[in-house]
């Protein structure tokens, strides 16, 4: 079952059918799906990311450790991505963290980032999971950051 699922994802990806990839796990978070993607967004979630990107006048998003989600978001939102650690951070790009779990490294990225948009995907309040940073409790040092917007991921307790 798991290999068939992976084969289907790869087949759809090669055919540039990202909407069909999303639909493979549309109604739940299947275990085999979560092995590929910690967060399986809906089109509504991708629309939210695109809207935030447009409203914040971003040229793209630099993804820090988000894995497979990069490909889906890129295909869906037609954004530019850079995923290498140590990549020079571009202030015209937003920073995307997905279930990141290293507070000191997060703060280092923030201190070396001259832009105005950080996107954190992680657990919602009280769902029994921990990340560092947490979406609603991110520590930005002395910098004065605020929450611009947020959205639940599909019908899960995960937050963008």
Steps between C-alpha positions, in 0.01 A plus 500: 500500500774743602709436188194539278425833666856623447499380139173688437640820655813477283294428188274802560797721584673406174177583315491839675164418662550656843123534560465124457787448747312708756182300438675173588482605865213746483275364774745379762863469593581145392811355659665431163428860395654643817825318428534720191365822646453597865246754391271411212340832400174562321460732204342746744825493701706561188270787403563645847879479451471660157280781637744573783786492253322749274392729785854507640643562150724194511690384195506148641561293810817353643412169659700381800469124539148455364572216259229380264265786579730726300419326175125510555499863613725601213277332244184639658601851587755556222755628749877475493669279754842449647544213746872478573614570854747784495346652190531877505167624628329740263292775665258494205407141589301369794651239732305174536554266797305173515500303825841649575646394833812701571436831676861628490529422126162669440620814677823491298296492177285788625804709599650450153177572313422854389149432377160550658319165466553177693263208444490233770315173447456290811263370762201699618447580867453203728533219247776316688781568255798729546712697258751777559381747400131439557276692258346723770801520732795566272789678669648771280751642747487879526330535163142623500312239294123446503256242365364618166262212445453129551291212375434141603643240266198320355301355789803423716637670812795626293551872433655711225 
